[in-house]
C-alpha cells in the first residue's frame, strides 16, 4: 500500500475530528491524530451549577436559542429568520442569555455601513445539575449508593434531629454521585478483584480530595428464595435451570458486580439464567418480587429475606462502608456519632445477618 497523502487544509479552516487508524492506513500503527490540532478537535461539555442560570434555561424559547448557538454562531437577524420572530423578541432573550454568561459575541463584521454581531454559546454542550433541598429547621443529609436495611433504621432513629433522604442507585453510581456533589454521603460494598472492599474504588474516584471511609457493618448476602425453598436451590449453578426464574439487581450495584464476577468464575453464561435482564434497585424490592411469586430467586441480604419471611441460603459476608468527603464531615457527624453508641450496636445485632464488631471504624485509605 502506498504512502498516505496529507489532507490539504485552507487557512483558518477548522478540523473537528481527524483520526487515522491502522485499519485504514498501513503507515500508521494504533491511533494517531493528523495535524497538530489537539486544542480544536474536540469540544468539552461544561457543567452548569448556578441556580439562576438554570432558571433562565427553564424558558423553552431561550433554551432553543442557546441550542442553535451551540451548533453555530448566528446574528440577531439570522436567529429571527430561523425562529420566525421579530428582532426585538430575539434581542430580549439573547441579552438575557448573554447577561447570564451563557452566550457571547464571537465576531463583529462590518460591511459598508452595516455592523453585524455574531453570537455563539460559551459551551458546546451543558450538563445541568442542581441539588434542591427542602427548607428545614433540621439538617438535611442526602444519601446515595447501595440500599441497606440498617441505614433505614438509622434514619428512623435520627429523624428527630436530622432528615436523611435516600437515593438508592447502587454502590458504583453512589460514589459517582458523591464525586459530582449530588449527595453528602455514599454507601458501598464494592469488592475489588484483589479481595479488598471499597478502598480501591474510592482512591480511583477521589485522587484529589480527602474523604472519610467508615465501616457501617458486615452483612450476609445469599440466595433469597420462596419460603421453604420449593425449587430446592442449593447454589448459583441452579439458577440456570429452566424451571427457575431470577430477579437481578441493577447494574453498578455491589451485589450485581459480585454476581457477574461469580458467574464468570463459574463459567456460567448469563444467557442461561431466566430473568437475568430484569432488575430492581433495592434488596427490599428483590424480596417483594419473590414474595409476589414473580421470581424464584435473587441475590440479596439476609435481613431483607428475614423481614419478608422468605427463605435464605447464605453465600458470603461483605463489608458495607459509608464514604464522606472531608468537607461534609460536620454535616454528617450525627450519623457517625450514632454508630459509636451501644444503642446502635444493639439495634444492628437485632437485625438478622448483620455483624457490628467493626461498626464505626475508620478504614485507612
Secondary structure, 3 states (H helix, E strand, C coil): CCCCCCCCCCCCCCCCCCEEECCCCCCCCCEEECCCCCCCCCCCEEEECCHHHHHHHCCHHHHHHHHHHHHCCEEHHHHHHHHCCCHHHHHHHHHHHHHCCCEEEEEEEEECCEEEEEEEECCCEEEECCCCCCCCCCEEEEEEECCCHHHHHHHHHHCCCEEEEEEECCHHHHHHHHHCCCCCEEEECCECCCCCECHHHHHHHCCCCCEEEEEEEEEEEEEEECCCCCCCCCCHHHHHCCCCCECEECCCCHHHHHHHHHHHHHCCCHHHCCCCCCEECCHHHHHHHHHCCCCCEEEEEHHHHHHCCCEEEEEEEEEEEEEEEHHHHHHHHHHHHHHCCHHHHHHHHHCCCEECCCCCCECCC
